[in-house]
Amino acid sequence: MCTISHSTNCPPTLDFPANPCHTNSMNKTTTATASYTINFWDGRTKEWKGCGAGTYTDINQAKLALRAHSDMCAGVVDFKLVTTS
């Protein structure tokens, strides 16, 4: 059974590799998820740099890690979350 709007042009069986009216992208649902990294302010070079803490997909985990980095440096170093997609 064809699941797209021009189903009258589709054959009754779905052979995805050979069927030009279907592609994998038509049958997938994608959700954009943000990921987060932690950057620190390097006062010598006057730029934000990655601190090597990895990438987080959960904002709450990223905030906890950000706070842990800040606490570890006694608040002397500035950290920020950077959102990537």
N, CA, C and O atoms as CSV, one atom per row, in Angstrom:
chain,resi,resn,atom,element,x,y,z
A,1,MET,N,N,0.840,-1.171,0.000
A,1,MET,CA,C,0.000,0.000,0.000
A,1,MET,C,C,0.887,1.237,0.000
A,1,MET,O,O,1.839,1.326,0.775
A,2,CYS,N,N,0.581,2.162,-0.844
A,2,CYS,CA,C,1.364,3.378,-0.959
A,2,CYS,C,C,0.940,4.367,0.122
A,2,CYS,O,O,-0.247,4.507,0.413
A,3,THR,N,N,1.899,5.037,0.702
A,3,THR,CA,C,1.581,5.934,1.811
A,3,THR,C,C,1.771,7.400,1.471
A,3,THR,O,O,1.670,8.250,2.356
A,4,ILE,N,N,2.043,7.718,0.215
A,4,ILE,CA,C,2.220,9.112,-0.145
A,4,ILE,C,C,1.068,9.577,-1.017
A,4,ILE,O,O,0.294,8.753,-1.505
A,5,SER,N,N,0.939,10.881,-1.223
A,5,SER,CA,C,-0.248,11.435,-1.850
A,5,SER,C,C,-0.431,11.021,-3.305
A,5,SER,O,O,-1.568,10.980,-3.775
A,6,HIS,N,N,0.618,10.718,-4.026
A,6,HIS,CA,C,0.445,10.317,-5.424
A,6,HIS,C,C,0.400,8.797,-5.557
A,6,HIS,O,O,1.064,8.221,-6.418
A,7,SER,N,N,-0.381,8.159,-4.704
A,7,SER,CA,C,-0.431,6.701,-4.644
A,7,SER,C,C,-1.006,6.069,-5.900
A,7,SER,O,O,-0.774,4.883,-6.135
A,8,THR,N,N,-1.742,6.802,-6.713
A,8,THR,CA,C,-2.297,6.207,-7.934
A,8,THR,C,C,-1.202,5.847,-8.919
A,8,THR,O,O,-1.416,4.999,-9.785
A,9,ASN,N,N,-0.028,6.472,-8.812
A,9,ASN,CA,C,1.086,6.173,-9.706
A,9,ASN,C,C,1.998,5.083,-9.164
A,9,ASN,O,O,2.929,4.659,-9.849
A,10,CYS,N,N,1.747,4.632,-7.965
A,10,CYS,CA,C,2.634,3.666,-7.327
A,10,CYS,C,C,2.190,2.241,-7.615
A,10,CYS,O,O,0.995,1.958,-7.700
A,11,PRO,N,N,3.143,1.362,-7.762
A,11,PRO,CA,C,2.785,-0.054,-7.934
A,11,PRO,C,C,2.242,-0.623,-6.634
A,11,PRO,O,O,2.478,-0.057,-5.566
A,12,PRO,N,N,1.511,-1.741,-6.709
A,12,PRO,CA,C,0.905,-2.304,-5.497
A,12,PRO,C,C,1.916,-2.838,-4.492
A,12,PRO,O,O,1.620,-2.884,-3.298
A,13,THR,N,N,3.099,-3.242,-4.939
A,13,THR,CA,C,4.107,-3.709,-3.999
A,13,THR,C,C,5.207,-2.673,-3.900
A,13,THR,O,O,5.506,-1.972,-4.866
A,14,LEU,N,N,5.792,-2.586,-2.752
A,14,LEU,CA,C,6.819,-1.576,-2.533
A,14,LEU,C,C,8.193,-2.217,-2.514
A,14,LEU,O,O,8.585,-2.855,-1.537
A,15,ASP,N,N,8.904,-2.043,-3.587
A,15,ASP,CA,C,10.289,-2.453,-3.655
A,15,ASP,C,C,11.101,-1.159,-3.622
A,15,ASP,O,O,11.344,-0.554,-4.666
A,16,PHE,N,N,11.522,-0.732,-2.428
A,16,PHE,CA,C,12.105,0.586,-2.258
A,16,PHE,C,C,13.305,0.862,-3.159
A,16,PHE,O,O,13.375,1.955,-3.721
A,17,PRO,N,N,14.251,-0.057,-3.332
A,17,PRO,CA,C,15.379,0.276,-4.190
A,17,PRO,C,C,14.973,0.480,-5.654
A,17,PRO,O,O,15.577,1.296,-6.351
A,18,ALA,N,N,13.961,-0.247,-6.124
A,18,ALA,CA,C,13.583,-0.168,-7.537
A,18,ALA,C,C,12.398,0.745,-7.784
A,18,ALA,O,O,12.089,1.032,-8.941
A,19,ASN,N,N,11.737,1.203,-6.767
A,19,ASN,CA,C,10.518,1.984,-6.919
A,19,ASN,C,C,10.847,3.475,-6.853
A,19,ASN,O,O,11.182,3.980,-5.781
A,20,PRO,N,N,10.756,4.191,-7.985
A,20,PRO,CA,C,11.139,5.599,-7.974
A,20,PRO,C,C,10.179,6.515,-7.232
A,20,PRO,O,O,10.539,7.654,-6.937
A,21,CYS,N,N,8.972,6.062,-6.921
A,21,CYS,CA,C,8.046,6.961,-6.233
A,21,CYS,C,C,8.213,6.906,-4.723
A,21,CYS,O,O,7.478,7.574,-3.994
A,22,HIS,N,N,9.160,6.126,-4.249
A,22,HIS,CA,C,9.432,6.042,-2.809
A,22,HIS,C,C,10.917,6.192,-2.571
A,22,HIS,O,O,11.739,5.647,-3.308
A,23,THR,N,N,11.245,6.924,-1.552
A,23,THR,CA,C,12.638,6.987,-1.105
A,23,THR,C,C,12.637,6.803,0.397
A,23,THR,O,O,11.610,6.973,1.055
A,24,ASN,N,N,13.768,6.463,0.922
A,24,ASN,CA,C,13.857,6.283,2.368
A,24,ASN,C,C,13.525,7.567,3.109
A,24,ASN,O,O,12.954,7.523,4.198
A,25,SER,N,N,13.878,8.716,2.529
A,25,SER,CA,C,13.620,9.972,3.211
A,25,SER,C,C,12.127,10.252,3.341
A,25,SER,O,O,11.718,10.990,4.237
A,26,MET,N,N,11.306,9.678,2.462
A,26,MET,CA,C,9.859,9.880,2.554
A,26,MET,C,C,9.254,9.077,3.701
A,26,MET,O,O,8.163,9.387,4.180
A,27,ASN,N,N,9.955,8.068,4.125
A,27,ASN,CA,C,9.403,7.168,5.120
A,27,ASN,C,C,10.042,7.325,6.494
A,27,ASN,O,O,9.705,6.587,7.420
A,28,LYS,N,N,10.940,8.258,6.634
A,28,LYS,CA,C,11.601,8.473,7.915
A,28,LYS,C,C,11.056,9.743,8.548
A,28,LYS,O,O,10.744,10.719,7.866
A,29,THR,N,N,10.951,9.703,9.840
A,29,THR,CA,C,10.644,10.928,10.562
A,29,THR,C,C,11.904,11.302,11.321
A,29,THR,O,O,12.465,10.486,12.053
A,30,THR,N,N,12.336,12.513,11.146
A,30,THR,CA,C,13.541,12.960,11.833
A,30,THR,C,C,13.177,14.088,12.777
A,30,THR,O,O,12.329,14.931,12.485
A,31,THR,N,N,13.829,14.075,13.889
A,31,THR,CA,C,13.657,15.161,14.841
A,31,THR,C,C,15.031,15.767,15.086
A,31,THR,O,O,16.000,15.062,15.366
A,32,ALA,N,N,15.091,17.046,14.978
A,32,ALA,CA,C,16.358,17.730,15.218
A,32,ALA,C,C,16.595,17.807,16.716
A,32,ALA,O,O,15.773,18.340,17.461
A,33,THR,N,N,17.703,17.283,17.137
A,33,THR,CA,C,18.045,17.355,18.548
A,33,THR,C,C,19.291,18.211,18.693
A,33,THR,O,O,20.260,18.061,17.948
A,34,ALA,N,N,19.250,19.077,19.630
A,34,ALA,CA,C,20.400,19.936,19.880
A,34,ALA,C,C,21.416,19.182,20.723
A,34,ALA,O,O,21.068,18.304,21.512
A,35,SER,N,N,22.645,19.536,20.542
A,35,SER,CA,C,23.693,19.015,21.412
A,35,SER,C,C,24.437,20.218,21.991
A,35,SER,O,O,24.416,21.314,21.429
A,36,TYR,N,N,25.079,19.990,23.103
A,36,TYR,CA,C,25.694,21.075,23.857
A,36,TYR,C,C,27.133,20.732,24.184
A,36,TYR,O,O,27.450,19.594,24.531
A,37,THR,N,N,27.993,21.716,24.072
A,37,THR,CA,C,29.378,21.580,24.502
A,37,THR,C,C,29.684,22.731,25.459
A,37,THR,O,O,28.974,23.735,25.500
A,38,ILE,N,N,30.741,22.560,26.213
A,38,ILE,CA,C,31.134,23.581,27.181
A,38,ILE,C,C,32.399,24.265,26.679
A,38,ILE,O,O,33.383,23.611,26.334
A,39,ASN,N,N,32.355,25.571,26.646
A,39,ASN,CA,C,33.526,26.368,26.286
A,39,ASN,C,C,33.980,27.180,27.490
A,39,ASN,O,O,33.191,27.483,28.384
A,40,PHE,N,N,35.259,27.527,27.500
A,40,PHE,CA,C,35.790,28.383,28.561
A,40,PHE,C,C,36.437,29.603,27.933
A,40,PHE,O,O,36.865,29.569,26.779
A,41,TRP,N,N,36.505,30.689,28.707
A,41,TRP,CA,C,37.124,31.920,28.226
A,41,TRP,C,C,38.617,31.868,28.506
A,41,TRP,O,O,39.040,31.802,29.660
A,42,ASP,N,N,39.404,31.899,27.449
A,42,ASP,CA,C,40.858,31.915,27.567
A,42,ASP,C,C,41.288,33.384,27.574
A,42,ASP,O,O,41.285,34.045,26.536
A,43,GLY,N,N,41.651,33.878,28.740
A,43,GLY,CA,C,42.010,35.276,28.886
A,43,GLY,C,C,43.275,35.670,28.157
A,43,GLY,O,O,43.436,36.833,27.787
A,44,ARG,N,N,44.184,34.722,27.940
A,44,ARG,CA,C,45.426,35.047,27.236
A,44,ARG,C,C,45.186,35.337,25.762
A,44,ARG,O,O,45.738,36.286,25.204
A,45,THR,N,N,44.339,34.492,25.126
A,45,THR,CA,C,44.080,34.675,23.696
A,45,THR,C,C,42.801,35.469,23.430
A,45,THR,O,O,42.493,35.796,22.284
A,46,LYS,N,N,42.066,35.772,24.485
A,46,LYS,CA,C,40.821,36.538,24.393
A,46,LYS,C,C,39.800,35.881,23.458
A,46,LYS,O,O,39.216,36.528,22.589
A,47,GLU,N,N,39.603,34.550,23.671
A,47,GLU,CA,C,38.613,33.828,22.872
A,47,GLU,C,C,38.037,32.659,23.656
A,47,GLU,O,O,38.646,32.152,24.598
A,48,TRP,N,N,36.835,32.244,23.235
A,48,TRP,CA,C,36.202,31.073,23.829
A,48,TRP,C,C,36.791,29.830,23.188
A,48,TRP,O,O,36.975,29.771,21.972
A,49,LYS,N,N,37.088,28.828,24.025
A,49,LYS,CA,C,37.674,27.578,23.543
A,49,LYS,C,C,36.923,26.399,24.165
A,49,LYS,O,O,36.358,26.506,25.253
A,50,GLY,N,N,36.931,25.287,23.456
A,50,GLY,CA,C,36.349,24.064,23.999
A,50,GLY,C,C,37.195,23.544,25.142
A,50,GLY,O,O,38.423,23.621,25.102
A,51,CYS,N,N,36.538,23.014,26.160
A,51,CYS,CA,C,37.305,22.540,27.319
A,51,CYS,C,C,37.489,21.028,27.312
A,51,CYS,O,O,38.062,20.476,28.251
A,52,GLY,N,N,37.012,20.346,26.269
A,52,GLY,CA,C,37.217,18.899,26.183
A,52,GLY,C,C,36.294,18.090,27.055
A,52,GLY,O,O,36.594,16.942,27.382
A,53,ALA,N,N,35.166,18.675,27.441
A,53,ALA,CA,C,34.232,17.974,28.320
A,53,ALA,C,C,33.300,17.038,27.567
A,53,ALA,O,O,32.515,16.322,28.189
A,54,GLY,N,N,33.372,17.029,26.255
A,54,GLY,CA,C,32.498,16.164,25.469
A,54,GLY,C,C,31.243,16.891,25.020
A,54,GLY,O,O,31.109,18.104,25.184
A,55,THR,N,N,30.330,16.122,24.451
A,55,THR,CA,C,29.080,16.657,23.922
A,55,THR,C,C,27.923,16.075,24.709
A,55,THR,O,O,27.904,14.882,25.014
A,56,TYR,N,N,26.969,16.910,25.033
A,56,TYR,CA,C,25.792,16.502,25.797
A,56,TYR,C,C,24.550,16.672,24.935
A,56,TYR,O,O,24.426,17.657,24.208
A,57,THR,N,N,23.639,15.726,25.013
A,57,THR,CA,C,22.374,15.848,24.286
A,57,THR,C,C,21.236,16.272,25.199
A,57,THR,O,O,20.151,16.614,24.728
A,58,ASP,N,N,21.477,16.252,26.480
A,58,ASP,CA,C,20.466,16.652,27.455
A,58,ASP,C,C,20.901,17.976,28.089
A,58,ASP,O,O,21.990,18.071,28.655
A,59,ILE,N,N,20.056,18.979,27.992
A,59,ILE,CA,C,20.399,20.312,28.497
A,59,ILE,C,C,20.660,20.297,30.002
A,59,ILE,O,O,21.522,21.030,30.488
A,60,ASN,N,N,19.932,19.478,30.734
A,60,ASN,CA,C,20.126,19.422,32.188
A,60,ASN,C,C,21.489,18.839,32.544
A,60,ASN,O,O,22.153,19.328,33.458
A,61,GLN,N,N,21.911,17.796,31.827
A,61,GLN,CA,C,23.245,17.231,32.065
A,61,GLN,C,C,24.328,18.236,31.703
A,61,GLN,O,O,25.344,18.343,32.390
A,62,ALA,N,N,24.101,18.975,30.613
A,62,ALA,CA,C,25.072,19.985,30.200
A,62,ALA,C,C,25.194,21.083,31.256
A,62,ALA,O,O,26.298,21.544,31.547
A,63,LYS,N,N,24.073,21.499,31.828
A,63,LYS,CA,C,24.105,22.533,32.866
A,63,LYS,C,C,24.811,22.043,34.121
A,63,LYS,O,O,25.552,22.793,34.756
A,64,LEU,N,N,24.578,20.772,34.480
A,64,LEU,CA,C,25.271,20.199,35.639
A,64,LEU,C,C,26.777,20.152,35.405
A,64,LEU,O,O,27.558,20.477,36.299
A,65,ALA,N,N,27.182,19.749,34.209
A,65,ALA,CA,C,28.611,19.684,33.890
A,65,ALA,C,C,29.212,21.085,33.877
A,65,ALA,O,O,30.345,21.275,34.320
A,66,LEU,N,N,28.469,22.060,33.378
A,66,LEU,CA,C,28.933,23.443,33.367
A,66,LEU,C,C,29.179,23.942,34.789
A,66,LEU,O,O,30.195,24.573,35.077
A,67,ARG,N,N,28.234,23.648,35.660
A,67,ARG,CA,C,28.379,24.062,37.063
A,67,ARG,C,C,29.555,23.346,37.720
A,67,ARG,O,O,30.294,23.952,38.496
A,68,ALA,N,N,29.733,22.059,37.416
A,68,ALA,CA,C,30.851,21.301,37.996
A,68,ALA,C,C,32.192,21.884,37.552
A,68,ALA,O,O,33.123,21.978,38.352
A,69,HIS,N,N,32.295,22.277,36.274
A,69,HIS,CA,C,33.531,22.894,35.796
A,69,HIS,C,C,33.774,24.230,36.488
A,69,HIS,O,O,34.899,24.542,36.877
A,70,SER,N,N,32.724,25.006,36.636
A,70,SER,CA,C,32.852,26.296,37.301
A,70,SER,C,C,33.266,26.126,38.757
A,70,SER,O,O,34.130,26.848,39.254
A,71,ASP,N,N,32.644,25.167,39.437
A,71,ASP,CA,C,32.988,24.897,40.836
A,71,ASP,C,C,34.424,24.397,40.969
A,71,ASP,O,O,35.132,24.763,41.908
A,72,MET,N,N,34.849,23.559,40.023
A,72,MET,CA,C,36.204,23.006,40.060
A,72,MET,C,C,37.242,24.125,39.949
A,72,MET,O,O,38.332,24.022,40.510
A,73,CYS,N,N,36.905,25.180,39.234
A,73,CYS,CA,C,37.819,26.309,39.054
A,73,CYS,C,C,37.517,27.447,40.019
A,73,CYS,O,O,38.034,28.553,39.863
A,74,ALA,N,N,36.684,27.176,41.012
A,74,ALA,CA,C,36.312,28.147,42.044
A,74,ALA,C,C,35.750,29.441,41.459
A,74,ALA,O,O,35.890,30.511,42.052
A,75,GLY,N,N,35.119,29.335,40.301
A,75,GLY,CA,C,34.496,30.503,39.692
A,75,GLY,C,C,35.462,31.463,39.033
A,75,GLY,O,O,35.047,32.520,38.557
A,76,VAL,N,N,36.750,31.121,38.994
A,76,VAL,CA,C,37.756,32.008,38.423
A,76,VAL,C,C,37.695,32.000,36.887
A,76,VAL,O,O,37.956,33.019,36.248
A,77,VAL,N,N,37.353,30.858,36.307
A,77,VAL,CA,C,37.277,30.717,34.849
A,77,VAL,C,C,35.815,30.804,34.425
A,77,VAL,O,O,34.947,30.198,35.054
A,78,ASP,N,N,35.540,31.556,33.360
A,78,ASP,CA,C,34.181,31.652,32.828
A,78,ASP,C,C,33.927,30.511,31.855
A,78,ASP,O,O,34.751,30.209,30.991
A,79,PHE,N,N,32.767,29.886,32.016
A,79,PHE,CA,C,32.334,28.813,31.135
A,79,PHE,C,C,30.997,29.187,30.520
A,79,PHE,O,O,30.234,29.961,31.098
A,80,LYS,N,N,30.717,28.634,29.346
A,80,LYS,CA,C,29.408,28.836,28.732
A,80,LYS,C,C,29.028,27.584,27.952
A,80,LYS,O,O,29.887,26.813,27.526
A,81,LEU,N,N,27.707,27.397,27.773
A,81,LEU,CA,C,27.203,26.314,26.945
A,81,LEU,C,C,27.077,26.794,25.518
A,81,LEU,O,O,26.602,27.900,25.261
A,82,VAL,N,N,27.506,25.955,24.592
A,82,VAL,CA,C,27.371,26.255,23.176
A,82,VAL,C,C,26.443,25.213,22.575
A,82,VAL,O,O,26.667,24.012,22.730
A,83,THR,N,N,25.408,25.668,21.892
A,83,THR,CA,C,24.439,24.777,21.278
A,83,THR,C,C,24.849,24.490,19.849
A,83,THR,O,O,25.126,25.404,19.074
A,84,THR,N,N,24.883,23.217,19.510
A,84,THR,CA,C,25.151,22.796,18.131
A,84,THR,C,C,24.023,21.894,17.694
A,84,THR,O,O,23.320,21.327,18.531
A,85,SER,N,N,23.840,21.754,16.402
A,85,SER,CA,C,22.778,20.850,15.943
A,85,SER,C,C,23.329,19.730,15.130
A,85,SER,O,O,22.576,18.876,14.664
